[in-house]
Amino acid sequence: MGHLIELLKPVDKKNRILERRWEKHEKEKEKIKATFDGNGLKFHVECATKYKTAYPLWFGPLRSALVLCHPDSIKTVLSSHTPKEEFVYSLVVPFTGNSLNIVNGKRWHQMRKLLTPAFHAEILKPYTKIFQESTKTLLDKWSQNPLKMECFHDIGLMALDSTLKCTFCFQSNCQTNLTQDTFTRSVTEISKALIKRLITPMLHPDWIFRWTKDGRRFYRHCTAAHRKAEEIIRNRRKALQENEESFYGKKHLDMVDIVLAAKDEDGNGLSDEAIRAEVVTFFAAGQDTVAAAISWTLYNLALYPEWQKKCQDEVKEVCSGKNELEWDDLSQLRCVTLVIKESMRLYPPFPMFSRTLDKSYEIAGKLVPQGTWIMINAYALHHNPHVWEDPETFDPLRFTVENKEERSPYAYIPFSAGPRNCIGMNFAMAEMKVAVAMILRR
């Protein structure tokens, strides 16, 4: 790594701007490393090892949370309809709106029921072809410029490409265009701004964030993304009203199609604003998480060539005599699935999520009062030695049917668990299986 750093350093000593940028980059890199090693994920694993089920954590002098890291304590919260923690999730509301991911109570039940059909297996089946088209574009790009590969960035664009097609039937060409269209660029910049805001406490108050350069850019991109999403939804609603038969005769229905047709018991559908909230939440929740899961899977396949060989042999057998994967083939990719699941155990794409107790609960033998901020730490849970034998070891066989039967369903939660688990879980797993299989096949 040392020789690479030397090559990257600015050679023009007179150019103080480049030197200052390099120094800033080095400081940021050290700060991130210190966070993860000292107070970040490693710290939480140490706490899980020491305290087993739960431990308190202070965020400054006034705000604290109870962190859960064991199936017994996590089940108490996730098996109920404990509401989302308002403060953390309020940071993303300007982009997502009051979507399924945010709302609670009766409103959540109504929304979940309306949106569930959009993720039914019959709807997901045609997406297999879309996932393959996006992955093929990625592989062609990598084949043409192998020295310019940047795994997470490129796979993130591939995931965005698939998400746009499956949600809006929107052809962005985001993987190959040097200049992204307004909508794709807005979604990408919003994701970056949200991550920066979440990890920077000074930017949490909205009145401060709005006055910063990042805040002004964030709200500008939110407006642009909302405007484009609303335009697509309006046009699609108009098409549905004008010719319903032609509308449902399409080769595949995207998420907007399904949600537009959704009706509750009283025959009421979702407003354009509510539909927009759901589709932009789908972007925010799905793009980077899928990219992270695929990237870590490839990392583990590179580290463990014996598993790479097993997966390649399996893909070769399943794809024998076929040009493309079919939906039913995905269930035959057992070895690939085991590796993906173990990769998400070691490196969960969404390592923490929050709840607020709506009443008092007994957790780990203690009565925890109503209003307590609960942080569910998937990373600490997945690395907890009281839950997993030799948790730092890569062992996909943990997820065979026989081994799964012995384990609590709350021991492995990359998509959360209980009634408020991720509604897009099957979509994400199908996308990951297709991408990993195609990369191995190539």
N, C-alpha and C positions, 0 to 999 in steps of 0.2 A: 504493500500500500504506500510505503514511503516514496518510492520512485514515481508513483502516479501523482502524489501530492506535489512533488517537486515539478513535474511537468505541467501541472495545472496552475502553479503560481504565476502571477503576472510577471512577464520578463522585462517590461518597460518600467524601470525604477522611478522614472520621472512622473509616471502616471499615478498620482496619489489617489485618484478616485478608485481605480482598480484595486490598489493596495488596501484602501479602507474597506472596500466591499469584501475582499478576501479575509481580512481580519474579523469583520463582522460575521462572516460565514463560519469561521473557525470557532468563534465564541458561541454561536448558536449551536454548533455541532457538539461542543463540550457540554453546554447546558442541557441539551437533550439526553446525552449519554449519562450525565449526572442524575437527571430526573429518573430515568429508567433503572439505573443501578442503585441509587440511594433511596429515593422516595417514590419510585414508580412501581412497576410490576413486580420486581424482585422483592421490594419491601412488603407487598401484599402477600406474596408466597411465604415469606418468613413469618408474617402474622398468622396466616392459615396454619402453618406448621406448629406454631406455638399455642394458638388459642383454639384450634380445631373447628369450631362452628361459627363464631362471630367475634367481632372486635370493634370498639369505637374508634372514630377518626375525626379529628378536628380540622375544620377549614377556616383558619383564622381564629380570632378570640371569641367570636359570637355564634358560629354555626358549626354543628357537628352532625355526624351520621353514624348509623350502626351498619357496619359492613358484614354481609352474610357470605359464607364461603363453604358451606356444608349442605348436603341434600336435606338433612333433617330440619335445619333452620330455614333454608330457602323454600322448601315445600310449604311451610306455614304461610308464607306471603304469596307465592306464585299460584298456589292452588285456589286462592280466593280471588275476588275481583278488586284487590287493593288498587287504588287509583295511582296514576303516574304522578311523579313528583313535579309540581307545577313550575318551580323555579328553573330547573335544568331544561325542561322541555319548552318553556316559554321563549328560550333563546332561538329556537328554530321556527316558532310560530309565524314570524313575518314572511318566511318563505313557504312553509307548508300549510299555514292556516290551521283551522280546527279539524284536523283529519282524524282518522281512526286511531292513529298512534298517540293522539293527544287527549281526546275526549274520554269521559268516564261515565259510569252509571248507565241509565236507560238509553242515553244517546249512543253510547258505545255498542250496546246490544243491537240497536236498530241498524247502525252502520255496518257492523260485522255481518249481520244477516244479509244485507243488501250486497255487500262486496264479495262474499264467499264464492258465489257462482263464477266470478272472474278468474278464479284459481282452480276450477274444477279440472280434472284430468282430461276431459274431452276438449276443453278450451286450450289446455297446455300442449296437447299432442302436435298440432301444426307448428308450434313454436320451435320444435326440434329442427326443422328446416332453416328457420331464421337464425338459430344459434350457430348452425353449421356455416351459413353464409358469412356471418360476422367473424367466426373463427378462421375461415378460409382467407378472408381479407387480411387478418392478422398474420397468418402463416406466410402468405404471399409477400407481405411487407417485410417480414423477418428474413425470408429467403433472398429477397433482392438486396437488403442492407443488413446482413448479419452483425456487422460491427456497430450498428446504430441501435441495436436492441436495448430497450430499457423496460424490463419485465413489468413492473407494477404500472407504470404510466401507459404502456401499450395495451396491457390487458384491461386497464381501466377504460380506455377508449373503446375497446371491443365490447365491454359490458354496457357502456353507455349506448353504443350503436344498437345492440340487441334490445335494450330497454326502450329506446325511442321507437324502434320498429314494432315491438310487442305492445306498447302502450298507445301510440299515436298513429302507427303505420307511417312514421316520419322518417324519410330517407335523408339523413344528414351528411353521409359520407365523412363522418368525423374522424375516421381512422386514417384516411388518405389525404384529406384536404389540408393544405398548409395553413390556410386561413379558415377558422371555424365559422359556421353561420352564427347569427346573433343568439339564437335560442341555445344551441349547444355550448357556446362560449359562456353564456349567462349561467347555465346550470353548473358548469365546471368551476367558475369563479365563486359561485355561491357556496359550493361544497368546501372550497379552500377557506373561505371567510368564516364559515361555521366552525370548522375545526380549530382555526386560530382563536376564535372567540371563546370556545368551550375551554381551551387550555390556558386562557389569559384572564384571570379574575378581574383585572382592572377594566376589561371590556364588557363585563357582565351587565352593569347598569346601562339601560337603554339610552339614557340621556347623555352618557359619556360616549357610548359606541356611535351614536348618530353624528357626533361632532368630529369623529376621527376620519381620516382618509379611507380606511378600510370600511368603516360604517357607511359612509356616503356611497362608496362603490357597491357595497352589498345591497343596499336598498335600491340603487339604480338597476342592478342586475335582477333583483326580485321583480321590479316593475316590468322589465323587458320580458322575463320568462313568463310571468303571469299573463301579459298581453298576448303573447304567442299561443300559450296554452288555451286561453279563452277563445281565441280566434278559431283554433282547430275544433274545439268543443262546439262552438256555435255552428260552424259549417257542417259538422257531423250530425248535430241535432236536426238541422234543416234538411239534410239528406234523408234522415230517418223519417221525418214527417212527410216528405214528398214521395218517397218510394220505399216503403218498408220491406217489400218483397225482395227488391234488388239489394237493399242494405244487408239483409241476412243471407243473401246468396253469395257473399264474398268468400274467397278461398279460406280465409281465417278471420275471426273476430278479434279485434284488439281490446285492450282493457277499457278504452273509452266506449266502444260499442256495447260491451256488456253492462257497464255502469249506467249508460244512458237508458237502457231498457229495464233496469232494475226498478221494482215497485214494492212498496210495503203492503201490509194487509188492507190499508185504506185506498190503495191504488196510487199513492203519491210517490213520485220519483225524487231523485236528488237534483238540486239546483246546479247551474253551471259552476257557481263558486265552490260548492261542495265537491263536485267532480274534479275541479282543478286542484283542490286541496289534496285529494287522494292520489292523483297521478303524480304531482310534484313530490309528495311524500315517498311514493314508490321509487322515484329517481334518487332522492336523498338517502333512502334506506338501502337501496339495492346496488348502486353502482360501485362504490368503493369497497363495500363489504364483500361482494362477489369477487372483485379484483384481488382483494387481500387473500381470500380463501384459495383462489386458483394459484396465486403467486407462491404462497407458502407450500401448497401441494407440490408444485414444481421444484421448489427448494428441497423438500424432503425426498422427492424422487431422485434428485441429483445426489443427495447425500447417501442414499441407500440404494445402490444399483441392483441389489437382489430383488427389491420390491419393484423397481423400474422394469426389470426384465419380466417379472410375473405379470405386471399390468400390461406391458407391450404384447406379451403372448396372448393374454386374454382379449385385448382389443383386436388383435389379428384374427383370432378365432371367431369372435362375434361379428366382425366385419367381413369375414370370408365371402368372396363372391359378390360383395355389395359396393356400390359407389358412395352410398350415404347411410348414415345411421337412421334407424327408425325409432319411434317412441318405445316400442316393446323391447328394443335392444338395450335400453338403458338399465332395465332391471337385471340384465345378464352381466352387467359390468360390476360384478361383486367385488373383485379385487380393487378396482379403481375406487369404488365407493368406500371400502375400508380405509384406503389411504387418504381420501378426502376427509373422512370423519376424524381420523387420528390427527390430521394436520389442523383441523379446526379445534380439536381438543388442546393441542399444544399452543396454537396461536388463534384463539377465537377472534373472528373479525370484529365483533362488538364486545369488548372485554368487560364493560360495566353498564348497568342500567339502574334506574332509580324508581322508587315508589314512596308514597307517603301513607302511613298507617291511618286508616279511616276509623279505627277503633283500637282498643288495647288488645295485644296478642301476647301469648306466652311463647317466647323464642329462646331456645337453648336453656330452658329452665328458669328464665327470668321474665317478669311481666314488663313488657315494653309499652309505654303509654301511647295513646292516640296522638297523631301529629308528628311522630318521629320520622325523620328522613332515613329511609332504608336504601343502602347501596348494595346491589347484588353483583358480586365480583365473579364473573365467569372465569376469568384467568386464574384467580386464586383457587376457585373451586376445582378447575381442571388440573391444577398442579398440587392439590392438597394431598399429602401423603396419608392422611387419615381416610381418604376416599379411594385413591388410586394407588395400586402397588407400583413402586418404582416410577413415579409420575413423569420424570424427565426423559424417560426412555421412549423412543419412537417404536410403537408396537401396534400396528393396525389390527392385529388379531383380537384386541380388546373389544372390537365391534362385531364379532361373529355372533350369530343368533344365540349360541349357547352361553357365551360370556355376558351378553346383554341381559339375559334373563335373571342373572344374579345381582343386577345393579338397579339402584333406584332410578326412576325416570328423571329425577331432578339432579342427578350426578353429572349430566352432560347437557349443557343448555346453550349451544351456539345460536339457536333461534329462540331463546327464552323457553318457557314451558308453561303448562297450565292453560287456562281459558284465554289468556292474552298472549299466546305465543305468536310468532311471526306468521302472518297470513300468506306471505309469499315464499314460504319455506320450500314447497315442492317446485316452484318456478326456479328458485336459486339452485337447488340441487340438480335439476335437469340441465340448467345452463352450465354448471361446473363439470358435470359428467361429460357433456358433449365436448367442451373445450379441452379438458385434460385428455380425453380419448383421441381427439383429432391431433393434438400436439404429439402424443406418443406415437400415433400411426404415421405421422409425417417423418 
